[in-house]
Amino acid sequence: MLEATGSPASATARISPRRTPPTWLVVALACAGQFLVVLDVSVVNVALPSMRADLGLSAQGLQWVVNAYAIAFAGFMLLGGRAGDLYGRKRMFLVGLGLFTLASLGGGLAQEGWQLLLARALQGLGAAVLAPSTLTILTAAVPEGAARARAIATWTAVGAG
């Protein structure tokens, strides 16, 4: 708290400005978030035979393992983007990443098919919160012009797989 007798110069000296991270770090983190979201759509296909054997999932159950993520991701993406507008893109990036990570852990620890399906749906929800924030964080951090065009091209290439 400032005292009434304090000078304005001493008051401003106590307030430290926010440090902005380097642009390359913002681009790298946004691309890493996008990579996680895109990778998880297809990487599960490699593990389907093991899931069938370990969890006793039917062919229909295996389809739901793939679709639970995609349906939740597509169904909640607009809400994830709106949440970023309302509560802050960085905050929603971190919330989405946290939910995605915890759901991934849950999927890895699943002992029953329904547990895996729930984890995959929660991963999709986390991805729906995470994905919209990656591009908006990137465009806010990189100034317009050639640098932004390169950053968006990199983000797009990562998203294309």
NORZI-V762877 format. One record per pair of residues at least 6 apart in sequence whose ideal C-beta (glycine too) atoms are under 7 Angstrom apart, sorted by the first residue. I is the first residue (numbers start at 1). J is the second residue. If there is no record, write none. Layout:
BEGIN
I | J
I | J
END
This chain:
BEGIN
2 | 11
23 | 141
23 | 142
26 | 137
26 | 138
26 | 141
27 | 138
27 | 142
27 | 151
27 | 154
30 | 134
30 | 137
30 | 138
30 | 155
31 | 154
31 | 155
31 | 158
33 | 93
33 | 97
33 | 130
33 | 134
34 | 131
34 | 134
34 | 155
34 | 158
34 | 159
35 | 158
36 | 100
37 | 127
37 | 130
37 | 131
38 | 159
38 | 161
40 | 69
40 | 123
40 | 127
41 | 69
41 | 70
44 | 65
44 | 66
48 | 62
48 | 65
51 | 57
51 | 62
51 | 65
51 | 116
52 | 62
55 | 110
55 | 112
55 | 113
55 | 116
56 | 113
57 | 65
57 | 113
61 | 113
64 | 117
65 | 116
65 | 117
65 | 120
68 | 117
68 | 120
68 | 121
68 | 124
69 | 120
69 | 123
69 | 124
70 | 124
71 | 124
72 | 121
72 | 124
72 | 125
72 | 128
73 | 124
73 | 127
73 | 128
76 | 125
76 | 128
77 | 128
77 | 131
77 | 132
80 | 92
80 | 96
80 | 128
80 | 129
80 | 131
80 | 132
81 | 132
83 | 92
83 | 129
84 | 92
84 | 132
84 | 133
84 | 136
89 | 133
89 | 136
89 | 137
90 | 137
92 | 129
92 | 133
93 | 130
93 | 133
93 | 134
93 | 137
95 | 129
96 | 126
96 | 127
96 | 129
96 | 130
96 | 133
97 | 130
99 | 122
99 | 125
99 | 126
99 | 129
100 | 123
100 | 126
100 | 127
100 | 130
103 | 119
103 | 122
103 | 123
103 | 126
104 | 123
106 | 119
106 | 122
107 | 116
107 | 119
107 | 120
107 | 123
110 | 116
110 | 119
134 | 155
135 | 155
138 | 151
138 | 152
138 | 155
139 | 148
142 | 148
142 | 151
END
